[in-house]
Amino acid sequence: MSGFLEDVDAKIRLLTYLRNDLAEAFIGTDILRKQLPLDNAASPDNPKAVASSQSEGTPPRFINPALGSLDILPPELLQEVLYNSDLRSLTNLRALNPETRSLIDSLPHYRTIIERVPDALRLMLSTGTASYFTLTQLYDTLLSQECFVCGSFGGCLSVLNCRRCCFYCVVFSDELLPLNLNTARVPRLLGSSRLPIAFSIPGPYGYGPRPCKKRKPLVLRSFAETYLHDIEAVIQKPLAVSSLAELCAHQITEAVVQARISIDTETKKVIKHLKLLIQNSSDPDQSQKYDPQRFHTVLCFPTFQPSTGELQRGLSCQACGETFCHKDRFWLGSQLSPILKTKTKLFTKDQYLQHLDQCERARKAWQKYVEAGRPQ
């Protein structure tokens, strides 16, 4: 009996469950695969699959040296350059010829993403956010566990900032509130600003019959506020420096410099439009309402343990809350927010064991199992 009391696997198996209903709020895997099929999987037409690449941590090796100017770089330096290239550029480079394809496929970080979380790459390429984030950024996010907003286990990925988040923060946090630019000229004018803009994929989102029928240009409100703050600071304050180097020393981005030098009517319209969007989204009555648009740029994202090769998608405590029932799938206002946070909270194995010491209902459930004897 004493061995059973300390049986960690038994506690995890009997007191937790893997919830799959959270993924119903995001774009479906079948839609993603249809939108952007990847050619990395092994097939008769592609016998050299990613899995045949070399072991983790080894610098890339390629058979044919016909890589143009890339061939002059040492393997270690070439790997570093590729790791810090954006995902769109890597995908384009991979499509050039068999040699570059072999090169990209040999990158350990790229291979891990393709094998473990290919849908994350699909969503970033499909929405256009792959141009803003590097392979290293996505890999580091895969290794992380905490939601960047609240610090709890994050089982989701926001492709608008390439950071891990939890389901509760996706629904309620202002840090993850997307703004629909809904004007054709705004995304085009903001294209050179490096402000991450995602074009959502048409399909069903959320827990109600509200399908997205067309692509929407979305940007995080927190990013838009920072962008406006920087631009207005430069526009209102005369330039007192004479070179781009001095501007960089003052931590002013090149996009802001260009906005100050060549401010025109169109740019002023963009600034006015962003201000209006931010003002409307700041209304407490609107910001706390159920908004399926929050799910357009998010997907479920497990955490990866390189030492064990294990993916953890997060565990839910059976004692704290059952799977969503139909009436819980629609929430308006903030009254349901504590309930939603409890119901959707996820844990790693280690985090759940700590939670078990604090959760009275879980301890009582475990005591019943102990008194009844170890189940078969």
Disulfide bonds with the S-S distance in Angstrom:
none
